[in-house]
Amino acid sequence: MDPILLLEQALNGLQFGVTLFLIAAGLTLVFGIMDLVNLAHGSLVMVGAYFAATLIGWTGSFALGLLLALPATFAVGLVVEIVVLRTLYQRDHLDQVLATFGLILFFNELVRILWGPVSLYSGLPDYLSGHVEIIPGAPYPVFRLLIIAVGLGVAASLYLIVARTRLGMLIRAGASNREMASALGVDIRLLFTLVFALGATFAGLAGMMLGPLTSVEPGMGEPLLILAFVVIIIGGIGSIRGAFVASLLAGLLDTIGRVFLPLLLRAFLDHAAADTAGPALAQVLIYVLMAGVLIVRPQGLFPARGG
């Protein structure tokens, strides 16, 4: 086994994992604290990507475009929570699923109206489009390293906010017993609005990071939403630490499995069949991991009370 290939794929898995964490972090906060099933979370990934691509084109600056897209996505999260989701907190999960599925359709059509059905492509500036040698003979894209750094920075910042600040104390109190927190003077409605908008910003940031790697198109966040739900189930609903660990496990399993499973299957199948079956089996590995974790720890690796 080529150690350089293994290193490169491990970094690719880490990059995919931290991207999943950016999506799953907001989803687990909303689900764990607000008890809201939000199927439209993937649409916020798409919104962030479109904002970034548009603002980068308007300003001519990659960094400035991203900086302006973050508050724009935060504002969209505020509007969605106030106008739509605030009416759903006392409804059952089926009503929440139906309403947020409607939001998916709304956002997809709105994007087609505003930007058209054609995919957008946002290039990278010269300082992010090159490679660096991690070790001699192992070049790696600078932008992927930036995604890893941003994801790890967000994870550390979010953990410190939740565990060490007054806002984090209020979030944990609202998650544990919202009625008691409200009786003690906490504005639960404002807290929920801030939590949702913060989660929307993280999802939008994931879209901003994915845009230059793929294409910005309607519905781009929906496949990632399924994986994000798997991640928060593995890690434990409401747990930031659990979402982070599960995201890394899922990213590494998926990325390394897509590369090495076809090589292993070639010992039993012809190359064409192995190359087709390998990536499909790699996708299944994440669900096998989820099933195994739920058998051993039904509440996830790090239940919210402990993480």
Secondary structure, DSSP 8 states (H G I E B T S, - for coil): --HHHHHHHHHHHHHHHHHHHHHHHHHHHHHHHH----TTHHHHHHHHHHHHHHHHHHHS-HHHHHHHHHHHHHHHHHHHHHHTGGGTTTS-HHHHHHHHHHHHHHHHHHHHHHH-SS-B-----GGGSSEEEEETTEEEEHHHHHHHHHHHHHHHHHHHHHHHSHHHHHHHHHHH-HHHHHHTT--HHHHHHHHHHHHHHHHHHHHHHHTTTS-B-TTTTHHHHHHHHHHHHHH-TT-HHHHHHHHHHHHHHHHHHHHHHHHHHTTTS-HHHHHHHHHHHHHHHHHHHHHHHHHH-TT-SS-TTT-
